[in-house]
Amino acid sequence: MNRVVYDLSRLTTRVLNATPNGIDWIDRLLADHFLKDRADESCPLLFGPVGPRLFAPGLLPNPTAALARQWDAPSTLTGALVEALRRPIAPGTPAPRLDLSAPGRPRRIADALGAYGLKRGADPAAAAPRGAVYLNAAHYPLESTRHVAWLDARPDIRPIFFIHDLLPIAAAEAFWRGEPERHARRLALLARRGAGALVTSRSVADDLADHMRRLGRPDLSIFQAHPPVAPVFRAPCPADPRLADAPYFVACGTIEPRKNHMLLVDVWRRLVAERGPSAPKLVVVGKRGWRCAEIVGALADPALGGAVIEVAGLSNGGWRALLAGATALLAPSLAEGFGLPLAEALAAGVPALCSEIAPFREIAGEAALYLDPRQPEDWAAAIPDLLAPDGERLGQARRRLGVHRPVTPEAYFAALDNFLEQIADAPRG
């Protein structure tokens, strides 16, 4: 296979994030494949103060080693989280918010600056191997003309972009200012210069194909496959015995309107009003994102009595341990490109109650329970059913898990490498 130029520009900044989101995980997954497993064939690229710089194989450290120390903490729960889950529900109790980010952020920033900030590298327009595939898995910084101008100077290079979704275009009102226009520039670059695209779900593949047709690229090659989850979610993990008598549900994702946290807050208000101290807890895992002020205010409502716990900075190991004791994952998203927390929960053997949207159906098939994300009444009825004394509904949900087969890294990368081989071998226009 031809050489791969792998863009590390975003991944080297992830020391600022205590825990990975979906894009982080895929970027890390692909970086390990190309810069560790296939290090002799891959050249890292960085966007720096003087523009993009290319490095010979092995001359730039793979940031995933440092990120693993940060993101892959042991699969245990902190005492603070266990205490919050065990604390009795009482109206007026302050809403708990826990930040479990690993200490040492200034040192991690300094280490990253030392490892990447002062590296000189070479101009990729001159130094990139002939006929190489340029692979960007994170969208960033494809919107920057200064970062991608070198591609026009090298028509032999085959750019491949991972397009995680088209939601900034399709649902612009749900994103921060400027993101729809930036995403439009990325997609325009893909149409004009791209050799192919990688996506996670059939719905994103269909949306992207439609968008490319409108931009005059009906022939763009698109690779669609579900990515594997981190190994920790496929490994056994016992539930924390300290929580044996403290039922709880979990939701995971950046706190922003599209994730539909307000539906869950509405459901928990009803549960606390009806059940009082015997209501289950809800743990909302994720950093605060954009347009989230109303959601954050609702999560902190003292009327919830401490039944809803907001947690930021949870490592993969901590998230796995939390999943192990959860009654179910709740995923009421209004729209998604994929749904990594759903894939992680299913791989971990945890029941899921999720939105009836195409990407979730594609991931889970018959392994999950589905509801309309715009009908809180249905969720308010289904969630208590999972806690019914006879256990019938929960037993049904657990039996559904038997049909789920997690994607293996071996299968995913065999298919991806084959796709990239075809791109590299295709005649140049």
Contacts in CASP RR format, 6 or more apart in sequence:
PFRMAT RR
TARGET T0000
AUTHOR 0000-0000-0000
METHOD contacts of the structure
MODEL  1
MNRVVYDLSRLTTRVLNATPNGIDWIDRLLADHFLKDRADESCPLLFGPV
GPRLFAPGLLPNPTAALARQWDAPSTLTGALVEALRRPIAPGTPAPRLDL
SAPGRPRRIADALGAYGLKRGADPAAAAPRGAVYLNAAHYPLESTRHVAW
LDARPDIRPIFFIHDLLPIAAAEAFWRGEPERHARRLALLARRGAGALVT
SRSVADDLADHMRRLGRPDLSIFQAHPPVAPVFRAPCPADPRLADAPYFV
ACGTIEPRKNHMLLVDVWRRLVAERGPSAPKLVVVGKRGWRCAEIVGALA
DPALGGAVIEVAGLSNGGWRALLAGATALLAPSLAEGFGLPLAEALAAGV
PALCSEIAPFREIAGEAALYLDPRQPEDWAAAIPDLLAPDGERLGQARRR
LGVHRPVTPEAYFAALDNFLEQIADAPRG
1 41 0 8 1.000
1 417 0 8 1.000
1 420 0 8 1.000
1 421 0 8 1.000
1 424 0 8 1.000
2 129 0 8 1.000
2 131 0 8 1.000
2 132 0 8 1.000
2 133 0 8 1.000
2 158 0 8 1.000
2 424 0 8 1.000
3 41 0 8 1.000
3 42 0 8 1.000
3 43 0 8 1.000
3 129 0 8 1.000
3 131 0 8 1.000
3 132 0 8 1.000
3 133 0 8 1.000
4 34 0 8 1.000
4 38 0 8 1.000
4 41 0 8 1.000
4 42 0 8 1.000
4 43 0 8 1.000
4 132 0 8 1.000
4 133 0 8 1.000
4 134 0 8 1.000
4 135 0 8 1.000
4 420 0 8 1.000
5 42 0 8 1.000
5 43 0 8 1.000
5 44 0 8 1.000
5 45 0 8 1.000
5 54 0 8 1.000
5 124 0 8 1.000
5 128 0 8 1.000
5 129 0 8 1.000
5 132 0 8 1.000
5 133 0 8 1.000
5 134 0 8 1.000
5 135 0 8 1.000
5 157 0 8 1.000
6 30 0 8 1.000
6 31 0 8 1.000
6 34 0 8 1.000
6 35 0 8 1.000
6 42 0 8 1.000
6 43 0 8 1.000
6 44 0 8 1.000
6 45 0 8 1.000
6 135 0 8 1.000
7 44 0 8 1.000
7 45 0 8 1.000
7 46 0 8 1.000
7 47 0 8 1.000
7 134 0 8 1.000
7 135 0 8 1.000
7 136 0 8 1.000
7 137 0 8 1.000
7 138 0 8 1.000
8 31 0 8 1.000
8 35 0 8 1.000
8 44 0 8 1.000
8 45 0 8 1.000
8 46 0 8 1.000
8 60 0 8 1.000
8 63 0 8 1.000
8 116 0 8 1.000
9 45 0 8 1.000
9 46 0 8 1.000
9 47 0 8 1.000
9 48 0 8 1.000
9 52 0 8 1.000
9 138 0 8 1.000
9 140 0 8 1.000
9 141 0 8 1.000
9 147 0 8 1.000
10 23 0 8 1.000
10 27 0 8 1.000
10 138 0 8 1.000
10 139 0 8 1.000
10 140 0 8 1.000
10 141 0 8 1.000
11 24 0 8 1.000
11 27 0 8 1.000
11 28 0 8 1.000
11 31 0 8 1.000
11 63 0 8 1.000
11 64 0 8 1.000
11 67 0 8 1.000
11 138 0 8 1.000
12 46 0 8 1.000
12 63 0 8 1.000
12 112 0 8 1.000
12 115 0 8 1.000
12 116 0 8 1.000
13 112 0 8 1.000
14 20 0 8 1.000
14 24 0 8 1.000
14 27 0 8 1.000
14 28 0 8 1.000
14 63 0 8 1.000
14 67 0 8 1.000
15 63 0 8 1.000
15 66 0 8 1.000
15 67 0 8 1.000
15 70 0 8 1.000
15 105 0 8 1.000
15 108 0 8 1.000
15 109 0 8 1.000
15 111 0 8 1.000
15 112 0 8 1.000
16 105 0 8 1.000
16 109 0 8 1.000
17 24 0 8 1.000
17 287 0 8 1.000
18 70 0 8 1.000
18 71 0 8 1.000
18 100 0 8 1.000
18 101 0 8 1.000
18 102 0 8 1.000
18 312 0 8 1.000
18 313 0 8 1.000
18 314 0 8 1.000
18 315 0 8 1.000
19 71 0 8 1.000
19 101 0 8 1.000
19 286 0 8 1.000
19 287 0 8 1.000
19 312 0 8 1.000
19 313 0 8 1.000
19 314 0 8 1.000
19 315 0 8 1.000
19 316 0 8 1.000
19 319 0 8 1.000
20 28 0 8 1.000
20 67 0 8 1.000
20 71 0 8 1.000
20 316 0 8 1.000
21 253 0 8 1.000
21 254 0 8 1.000
21 340 0 8 1.000
22 164 0 8 1.000
22 338 0 8 1.000
22 339 0 8 1.000
22 340 0 8 1.000
23 137 0 8 1.000
23 138 0 8 1.000
23 139 0 8 1.000
23 164 0 8 1.000
25 227 0 8 1.000
25 229 0 8 1.000
25 230 0 8 1.000
25 340 0 8 1.000
26 137 0 8 1.000
26 138 0 8 1.000
26 162 0 8 1.000
26 164 0 8 1.000
26 200 0 8 1.000
26 227 0 8 1.000
27 137 0 8 1.000
27 138 0 8 1.000
28 64 0 8 1.000
28 67 0 8 1.000
29 227 0 8 1.000
29 228 0 8 1.000
29 409 0 8 1.000
30 135 0 8 1.000
30 137 0 8 1.000
30 162 0 8 1.000
31 62 0 8 1.000
31 63 0 8 1.000
31 64 0 8 1.000
31 137 0 8 1.000
32 62 0 8 1.000
32 64 0 8 1.000
33 413 0 8 1.000
33 416 0 8 1.000
34 41 0 8 1.000
34 42 0 8 1.000
34 135 0 8 1.000
35 42 0 8 1.000
35 44 0 8 1.000
35 58 0 8 1.000
35 62 0 8 1.000
35 64 0 8 1.000
36 62 0 8 1.000
36 64 0 8 1.000
39 57 0 8 1.000
39 58 0 8 1.000
40 57 0 8 1.000
41 57 0 8 1.000
42 57 0 8 1.000
43 54 0 8 1.000
43 55 0 8 1.000
43 56 0 8 1.000
43 57 0 8 1.000
43 128 0 8 1.000
43 129 0 8 1.000
43 132 0 8 1.000
44 54 0 8 1.000
44 55 0 8 1.000
44 58 0 8 1.000
44 59 0 8 1.000
44 60 0 8 1.000
44 62 0 8 1.000
45 52 0 8 1.000
45 53 0 8 1.000
45 54 0 8 1.000
45 55 0 8 1.000
45 124 0 8 1.000
45 134 0 8 1.000
46 52 0 8 1.000
46 53 0 8 1.000
46 55 0 8 1.000
46 60 0 8 1.000
46 116 0 8 1.000
46 117 0 8 1.000
46 119 0 8 1.000
46 121 0 8 1.000
47 53 0 8 1.000
47 141 0 8 1.000
47 144 0 8 1.000
47 147 0 8 1.000
48 117 0 8 1.000
51 146 0 8 1.000
51 147 0 8 1.000
52 123 0 8 1.000
52 124 0 8 1.000
52 146 0 8 1.000
52 147 0 8 1.000
52 148 0 8 1.000
52 150 0 8 1.000
53 119 0 8 1.000
53 120 0 8 1.000
53 121 0 8 1.000
53 122 0 8 1.000
53 123 0 8 1.000
53 124 0 8 1.000
54 121 0 8 1.000
54 122 0 8 1.000
54 123 0 8 1.000
54 124 0 8 1.000
54 127 0 8 1.000
54 128 0 8 1.000
55 119 0 8 1.000
55 121 0 8 1.000
55 122 0 8 1.000
59 121 0 8 1.000
60 115 0 8 1.000
60 116 0 8 1.000
60 119 0 8 1.000
61 115 0 8 1.000
63 112 0 8 1.000
63 115 0 8 1.000
63 116 0 8 1.000
66 108 0 8 1.000
66 111 0 8 1.000
66 112 0 8 1.000
70 102 0 8 1.000
70 108 0 8 1.000
70 315 0 8 1.000
71 315 0 8 1.000
71 316 0 8 1.000
72 230 0 8 1.000
72 232 0 8 1.000
72 315 0 8 1.000
72 316 0 8 1.000
72 317 0 8 1.000
73 102 0 8 1.000
73 315 0 8 1.000
73 316 0 8 1.000
73 317 0 8 1.000
73 318 0 8 1.000
74 317 0 8 1.000
74 318 0 8 1.000
75 232 0 8 1.000
75 235 0 8 1.000
75 237 0 8 1.000
75 317 0 8 1.000
75 318 0 8 1.000
75 320 0 8 1.000
75 321 0 8 1.000
75 324 0 8 1.000
76 240 0 8 1.000
76 317 0 8 1.000
76 318 0 8 1.000
76 321 0 8 1.000
77 240 0 8 1.000
77 242 0 8 1.000
77 243 0 8 1.000
77 318 0 8 1.000
77 321 0 8 1.000
77 322 0 8 1.000
78 98 0 8 1.000
78 100 0 8 1.000
80 98 0 8 1.000
80 100 0 8 1.000
81 98 0 8 1.000
81 100 0 8 1.000
81 283 0 8 1.000
81 309 0 8 1.000
81 311 0 8 1.000
81 322 0 8 1.000
82 240 0 8 1.000
82 242 0 8 1.000
82 243 0 8 1.000
84 96 0 8 1.000
84 98 0 8 1.000
84 281 0 8 1.000
84 306 0 8 1.000
84 309 0 8 1.000
85 243 0 8 1.000
85 246 0 8 1.000
85 248 0 8 1.000
85 281 0 8 1.000
85 283 0 8 1.000
85 309 0 8 1.000
86 242 0 8 1.000
86 243 0 8 1.000
86 246 0 8 1.000
87 93 0 8 1.000
87 96 0 8 1.000
87 306 0 8 1.000
88 277 0 8 1.000
89 272 0 8 1.000
89 276 0 8 1.000
89 277 0 8 1.000
89 279 0 8 1.000
89 281 0 8 1.000
89 305 0 8 1.000
89 306 0 8 1.000
89 307 0 8 1.000
90 277 0 8 1.000
90 305 0 8 1.000
90 306 0 8 1.000
91 272 0 8 1.000
91 302 0 8 1.000
91 303 0 8 1.000
91 305 0 8 1.000
92 302 0 8 1.000
92 303 0 8 1.000
92 305 0 8 1.000
93 302 0 8 1.000
93 305 0 8 1.000
93 306 0 8 1.000
94 300 0 8 1.000
94 302 0 8 1.000
94 306 0 8 1.000
95 299 0 8 1.000
95 300 0 8 1.000
95 301 0 8 1.000
95 302 0 8 1.000
95 304 0 8 1.000
95 305 0 8 1.000
95 306 0 8 1.000
95 308 0 8 1.000
95 309 0 8 1.000
95 310 0 8 1.000
96 306 0 8 1.000
96 309 0 8 1.000
96 310 0 8 1.000
97 299 0 8 1.000
97 300 0 8 1.000
97 309 0 8 1.000
97 310 0 8 1.000
97 311 0 8 1.000
97 312 0 8 1.000
98 309 0 8 1.000
98 310 0 8 1.000
98 311 0 8 1.000
98 312 0 8 1.000
99 312 0 8 1.000
99 313 0 8 1.000
100 311 0 8 1.000
100 312 0 8 1.000
100 313 0 8 1.000
100 314 0 8 1.000
100 315 0 8 1.000
100 318 0 8 1.000
101 312 0 8 1.000
101 313 0 8 1.000
102 313 0 8 1.000
102 315 0 8 1.000
123 150 0 8 1.000
124 150 0 8 1.000
124 154 0 8 1.000
125 150 0 8 1.000
125 153 0 8 1.000
125 154 0 8 1.000
128 134 0 8 1.000
128 150 0 8 1.000
128 154 0 8 1.000
128 157 0 8 1.000
130 156 0 8 1.000
131 156 0 8 1.000
131 157 0 8 1.000
131 158 0 8 1.000
131 424 0 8 1.000
132 156 0 8 1.000
132 157 0 8 1.000
132 158 0 8 1.000
133 157 0 8 1.000
133 158 0 8 1.000
133 159 0 8 1.000
133 160 0 8 1.000
133 195 0 8 1.000
133 420 0 8 1.000
133 423 0 8 1.000
133 424 0 8 1.000
134 151 0 8 1.000
134 157 0 8 1.000
134 158 0 8 1.000
134 159 0 8 1.000
134 160 0 8 1.000
135 160 0 8 1.000
135 162 0 8 1.000
135 420 0 8 1.000
136 142 0 8 1.000
136 159 0 8 1.000
136 160 0 8 1.000
136 161 0 8 1.000
136 162 0 8 1.000
137 162 0 8 1.000
137 198 0 8 1.000
138 162 0 8 1.000
139 161 0 8 1.000
139 162 0 8 1.000
139 163 0 8 1.000
139 164 0 8 1.000
139 183 0 8 1.000
139 186 0 8 1.000
141 147 0 8 1.000
142 148 0 8 1.000
142 161 0 8 1.000
142 185 0 8 1.000
142 186 0 8 1.000
142 189 0 8 1.000
143 182 0 8 1.000
143 183 0 8 1.000
143 185 0 8 1.000
143 186 0 8 1.000
148 189 0 8 1.000
148 193 0 8 1.000
151 157 0 8 1.000
151 159 0 8 1.000
151 193 0 8 1.000
152 193 0 8 1.000
155 428 0 8 1.000
156 428 0 8 1.000
158 194 0 8 1.000
158 195 0 8 1.000
158 196 0 8 1.000
158 423 0 8 1.000
158 424 0 8 1.000
159 189 0 8 1.000
159 190 0 8 1.000
159 193 0 8 1.000
159 194 0 8 1.000
159 195 0 8 1.000
159 196 0 8 1.000
160 194 0 8 1.000
160 195 0 8 1.000
160 196 0 8 1.000
160 197 0 8 1.000
160 198 0 8 1.000
160 420 0 8 1.000
160 423 0 8 1.000
161 186 0 8 1.000
161 189 0 8 1.000
161 190 0 8 1.000
161 194 0 8 1.000
161 196 0 8 1.000
161 197 0 8 1.000
161 198 0 8 1.000
162 197 0 8 1.000
162 198 0 8 1.000
162 199 0 8 1.000
163 186 0 8 1.000
163 187 0 8 1.000
163 190 0 8 1.000
163 197 0 8 1.000
163 198 0 8 1.000
163 199 0 8 1.000
163 204 0 8 1.000
163 208 0 8 1.000
164 199 0 8 1.000
164 200 0 8 1.000
164 204 0 8 1.000
164 337 0 8 1.000
164 338 0 8 1.000
165 204 0 8 1.000
165 207 0 8 1.000
165 336 0 8 1.000
165 337 0 8 1.000
165 338 0 8 1.000
166 183 0 8 1.000
166 187 0 8 1.000
166 204 0 8 1.000
166 207 0 8 1.000
166 208 0 8 1.000
166 211 0 8 1.000
167 174 0 8 1.000
167 175 0 8 1.000
167 258 0 8 1.000
167 335 0 8 1.000
167 337 0 8 1.000
168 175 0 8 1.000
168 179 0 8 1.000
168 180 0 8 1.000
168 182 0 8 1.000
168 183 0 8 1.000
168 184 0 8 1.000
169 180 0 8 1.000
169 183 0 8 1.000
169 184 0 8 1.000
169 187 0 8 1.000
169 211 0 8 1.000
170 207 0 8 1.000
170 335 0 8 1.000
171 258 0 8 1.000
171 335 0 8 1.000
172 179 0 8 1.000
172 180 0 8 1.000
174 256 0 8 1.000
174 257 0 8 1.000
174 258 0 8 1.000
174 291 0 8 1.000
174 335 0 8 1.000
175 290 0 8 1.000
175 291 0 8 1.000
176 290 0 8 1.000
176 291 0 8 1.000
187 208 0 8 1.000
187 211 0 8 1.000
187 212 0 8 1.000
187 215 0 8 1.000
188 215 0 8 1.000
190 196 0 8 1.000
190 197 0 8 1.000
190 212 0 8 1.000
190 217 0 8 1.000
190 220 0 8 1.000
191 212 0 8 1.000
191 215 0 8 1.000
191 216 0 8 1.000
191 217 0 8 1.000
191 220 0 8 1.000
192 215 0 8 1.000
192 217 0 8 1.000
194 217 0 8 1.000
194 220 0 8 1.000
195 221 0 8 1.000
195 423 0 8 1.000
195 426 0 8 1.000
196 220 0 8 1.000
196 221 0 8 1.000
196 222 0 8 1.000
196 223 0 8 1.000
196 423 0 8 1.000
197 208 0 8 1.000
197 220 0 8 1.000
197 221 0 8 1.000
197 222 0 8 1.000
197 223 0 8 1.000
198 222 0 8 1.000
198 223 0 8 1.000
198 224 0 8 1.000
198 416 0 8 1.000
198 419 0 8 1.000
199 205 0 8 1.000
199 208 0 8 1.000
199 222 0 8 1.000
199 223 0 8 1.000
199 224 0 8 1.000
200 224 0 8 1.000
200 225 0 8 1.000
200 226 0 8 1.000
200 227 0 8 1.000
200 337 0 8 1.000
200 338 0 8 1.000
200 359 0 8 1.000
201 224 0 8 1.000
201 226 0 8 1.000
201 337 0 8 1.000
201 338 0 8 1.000
201 358 0 8 1.000
201 359 0 8 1.000
201 362 0 8 1.000
201 363 0 8 1.000
202 224 0 8 1.000
202 358 0 8 1.000
202 362 0 8 1.000
203 337 0 8 1.000
203 358 0 8 1.000
203 359 0 8 1.000
203 362 0 8 1.000
204 224 0 8 1.000
204 337 0 8 1.000
204 338 0 8 1.000
204 359 0 8 1.000
205 222 0 8 1.000
205 224 0 8 1.000
208 220 0 8 1.000
208 222 0 8 1.000
209 218 0 8 1.000
209 220 0 8 1.000
209 222 0 8 1.000
212 218 0 8 1.000
212 220 0 8 1.000
221 419 0 8 1.000
221 422 0 8 1.000
221 423 0 8 1.000
221 426 0 8 1.000
223 415 0 8 1.000
223 416 0 8 1.000
223 419 0 8 1.000
225 407 0 8 1.000
225 412 0 8 1.000
225 415 0 8 1.000
225 416 0 8 1.000
226 338 0 8 1.000
226 343 0 8 1.000
226 362 0 8 1.000
226 363 0 8 1.000
226 407 0 8 1.000
226 412 0 8 1.000
227 338 0 8 1.000
227 407 0 8 1.000
227 412 0 8 1.000
228 406 0 8 1.000
228 407 0 8 1.000
228 408 0 8 1.000
228 409 0 8 1.000
228 412 0 8 1.000
229 340 0 8 1.000
229 343 0 8 1.000
229 344 0 8 1.000
229 347 0 8 1.000
229 406 0 8 1.000
229 407 0 8 1.000
230 316 0 8 1.000
230 344 0 8 1.000
232 316 0 8 1.000
232 317 0 8 1.000
232 320 0 8 1.000
233 316 0 8 1.000
233 320 0 8 1.000
233 323 0 8 1.000
233 344 0 8 1.000
233 345 0 8 1.000
233 347 0 8 1.000
233 348 0 8 1.000
233 406 0 8 1.000
234 347 0 8 1.000
234 348 0 8 1.000
234 406 0 8 1.000
235 320 0 8 1.000
237 320 0 8 1.000
237 321 0 8 1.000
237 323 0 8 1.000
237 324 0 8 1.000
237 348 0 8 1.000
238 324 0 8 1.000
239 324 0 8 1.000
239 325 0 8 1.000
240 321 0 8 1.000
240 324 0 8 1.000
240 325 0 8 1.000
243 325 0 8 1.000
246 281 0 8 1.000
247 280 0 8 1.000
247 281 0 8 1.000
247 327 0 8 1.000
247 387 0 8 1.000
248 280 0 8 1.000
248 281 0 8 1.000
248 282 0 8 1.000
248 283 0 8 1.000
248 325 0 8 1.000
248 326 0 8 1.000
248 327 0 8 1.000
249 280 0 8 1.000
249 281 0 8 1.000
249 282 0 8 1.000
249 283 0 8 1.000
249 326 0 8 1.000
249 327 0 8 1.000
249 328 0 8 1.000
249 329 0 8 1.000
249 330 0 8 1.000
249 383 0 8 1.000
250 282 0 8 1.000
250 283 0 8 1.000
250 285 0 8 1.000
250 322 0 8 1.000
250 323 0 8 1.000
250 326 0 8 1.000
250 328 0 8 1.000
250 329 0 8 1.000
250 330 0 8 1.000
250 345 0 8 1.000
251 259 0 8 1.000
251 261 0 8 1.000
251 264 0 8 1.000
251 282 0 8 1.000
251 283 0 8 1.000
251 284 0 8 1.000
251 285 0 8 1.000
251 329 0 8 1.000
251 330 0 8 1.000
251 331 0 8 1.000
251 332 0 8 1.000
252 285 0 8 1.000
252 286 0 8 1.000
252 319 0 8 1.000
252 329 0 8 1.000
252 331 0 8 1.000
252 341 0 8 1.000
252 344 0 8 1.000
253 259 0 8 1.000
253 285 0 8 1.000
253 286 0 8 1.000
253 341 0 8 1.000
254 286 0 8 1.000
254 287 0 8 1.000
254 288 0 8 1.000
254 289 0 8 1.000
255 261 0 8 1.000
255 284 0 8 1.000
255 286 0 8 1.000
255 287 0 8 1.000
255 288 0 8 1.000
255 289 0 8 1.000
255 292 0 8 1.000
255 295 0 8 1.000
255 296 0 8 1.000
255 299 0 8 1.000
255 310 0 8 1.000
256 289 0 8 1.000
256 290 0 8 1.000
256 291 0 8 1.000
256 292 0 8 1.000
256 295 0 8 1.000
257 291 0 8 1.000
257 292 0 8 1.000
257 295 0 8 1.000
257 334 0 8 1.000
258 333 0 8 1.000
258 334 0 8 1.000
258 335 0 8 1.000
258 336 0 8 1.000
259 332 0 8 1.000
259 333 0 8 1.000
259 334 0 8 1.000
260 332 0 8 1.000
260 333 0 8 1.000
260 334 0 8 1.000
260 355 0 8 1.000
260 373 0 8 1.000
261 284 0 8 1.000
261 295 0 8 1.000
261 298 0 8 1.000
261 299 0 8 1.000
262 294 0 8 1.000
262 295 0 8 1.000
262 298 0 8 1.000
263 332 0 8 1.000
263 373 0 8 1.000
263 376 0 8 1.000
263 379 0 8 1.000
264 282 0 8 1.000
264 284 0 8 1.000
264 308 0 8 1.000
264 330 0 8 1.000
264 332 0 8 1.000
264 379 0 8 1.000
265 295 0 8 1.000
265 298 0 8 1.000
265 299 0 8 1.000
265 301 0 8 1.000
265 304 0 8 1.000
265 308 0 8 1.000
266 376 0 8 1.000
266 380 0 8 1.000
267 376 0 8 1.000
267 379 0 8 1.000
267 380 0 8 1.000
267 383 0 8 1.000
268 279 0 8 1.000
268 282 0 8 1.000
268 304 0 8 1.000
268 307 0 8 1.000
268 308 0 8 1.000
269 301 0 8 1.000
269 303 0 8 1.000
269 304 0 8 1.000
270 380 0 8 1.000
271 279 0 8 1.000
271 280 0 8 1.000
271 307 0 8 1.000
271 380 0 8 1.000
271 383 0 8 1.000
271 384 0 8 1.000
272 279 0 8 1.000
272 303 0 8 1.000
272 304 0 8 1.000
272 305 0 8 1.000
272 307 0 8 1.000
279 307 0 8 1.000
280 307 0 8 1.000
280 327 0 8 1.000
280 383 0 8 1.000
280 387 0 8 1.000
281 306 0 8 1.000
281 307 0 8 1.000
281 308 0 8 1.000
281 309 0 8 1.000
282 307 0 8 1.000
282 308 0 8 1.000
282 309 0 8 1.000
282 330 0 8 1.000
283 309 0 8 1.000
283 311 0 8 1.000
283 322 0 8 1.000
283 326 0 8 1.000
284 299 0 8 1.000
284 308 0 8 1.000
284 309 0 8 1.000
284 310 0 8 1.000
284 311 0 8 1.000
285 311 0 8 1.000
285 312 0 8 1.000
285 314 0 8 1.000
285 319 0 8 1.000
285 322 0 8 1.000
286 310 0 8 1.000
286 311 0 8 1.000
286 312 0 8 1.000
286 313 0 8 1.000
286 314 0 8 1.000
287 312 0 8 1.000
287 313 0 8 1.000
288 296 0 8 1.000
288 312 0 8 1.000
299 308 0 8 1.000
299 310 0 8 1.000
300 310 0 8 1.000
314 322 0 8 1.000
319 344 0 8 1.000
320 344 0 8 1.000
320 348 0 8 1.000
323 329 0 8 1.000
323 344 0 8 1.000
323 345 0 8 1.000
323 348 0 8 1.000
323 350 0 8 1.000
324 348 0 8 1.000
324 350 0 8 1.000
325 350 0 8 1.000
326 350 0 8 1.000
327 351 0 8 1.000
327 386 0 8 1.000
327 387 0 8 1.000
327 394 0 8 1.000
328 350 0 8 1.000
328 351 0 8 1.000
328 352 0 8 1.000
328 353 0 8 1.000
328 386 0 8 1.000
328 394 0 8 1.000
328 397 0 8 1.000
329 341 0 8 1.000
329 342 0 8 1.000
329 345 0 8 1.000
329 350 0 8 1.000
329 351 0 8 1.000
329 352 0 8 1.000
329 353 0 8 1.000
329 354 0 8 1.000
330 352 0 8 1.000
330 353 0 8 1.000
330 354 0 8 1.000
330 379 0 8 1.000
330 383 0 8 1.000
331 339 0 8 1.000
331 341 0 8 1.000
331 342 0 8 1.000
331 352 0 8 1.000
331 353 0 8 1.000
331 354 0 8 1.000
331 355 0 8 1.000
331 360 0 8 1.000
332 354 0 8 1.000
332 355 0 8 1.000
332 371 0 8 1.000
332 373 0 8 1.000
332 379 0 8 1.000
333 339 0 8 1.000
333 354 0 8 1.000
333 355 0 8 1.000
333 357 0 8 1.000
333 360 0 8 1.000
333 373 0 8 1.000
334 355 0 8 1.000
334 357 0 8 1.000
334 373 0 8 1.000
334 374 0 8 1.000
335 357 0 8 1.000
336 355 0 8 1.000
336 357 0 8 1.000
336 359 0 8 1.000
336 360 0 8 1.000
337 359 0 8 1.000
338 359 0 8 1.000
338 363 0 8 1.000
339 359 0 8 1.000
339 360 0 8 1.000
339 363 0 8 1.000
342 352 0 8 1.000
342 354 0 8 1.000
342 360 0 8 1.000
342 363 0 8 1.000
342 364 0 8 1.000
342 368 0 8 1.000
343 363 0 8 1.000
343 406 0 8 1.000
343 407 0 8 1.000
345 351 0 8 1.000
345 352 0 8 1.000
346 352 0 8 1.000
346 363 0 8 1.000
346 364 0 8 1.000
346 367 0 8 1.000
346 368 0 8 1.000
346 401 0 8 1.000
346 404 0 8 1.000
346 406 0 8 1.000
347 404 0 8 1.000
347 406 0 8 1.000
349 398 0 8 1.000
349 401 0 8 1.000
349 404 0 8 1.000
350 401 0 8 1.000
351 368 0 8 1.000
351 369 0 8 1.000
351 386 0 8 1.000
351 394 0 8 1.000
351 397 0 8 1.000
351 398 0 8 1.000
351 400 0 8 1.000
351 401 0 8 1.000
352 364 0 8 1.000
352 367 0 8 1.000
352 368 0 8 1.000
352 369 0 8 1.000
352 397 0 8 1.000
353 368 0 8 1.000
353 369 0 8 1.000
353 370 0 8 1.000
353 371 0 8 1.000
353 379 0 8 1.000
353 382 0 8 1.000
353 383 0 8 1.000
353 386 0 8 1.000
353 397 0 8 1.000
354 360 0 8 1.000
354 364 0 8 1.000
354 368 0 8 1.000
354 369 0 8 1.000
354 370 0 8 1.000
354 371 0 8 1.000
355 370 0 8 1.000
355 371 0 8 1.000
355 372 0 8 1.000
355 373 0 8 1.000
356 370 0 8 1.000
356 371 0 8 1.000
356 372 0 8 1.000
356 373 0 8 1.000
357 373 0 8 1.000
360 368 0 8 1.000
360 370 0 8 1.000
361 370 0 8 1.000
364 404 0 8 1.000
365 403 0 8 1.000
365 404 0 8 1.000
366 400 0 8 1.000
366 403 0 8 1.000
367 400 0 8 1.000
367 401 0 8 1.000
367 402 0 8 1.000
367 403 0 8 1.000
367 404 0 8 1.000
368 400 0 8 1.000
369 382 0 8 1.000
369 397 0 8 1.000
369 400 0 8 1.000
371 378 0 8 1.000
371 379 0 8 1.000
371 382 0 8 1.000
372 378 0 8 1.000
382 393 0 8 1.000
385 393 0 8 1.000
386 393 0 8 1.000
386 394 0 8 1.000
386 397 0 8 1.000
387 394 0 8 1.000
388 394 0 8 1.000
END
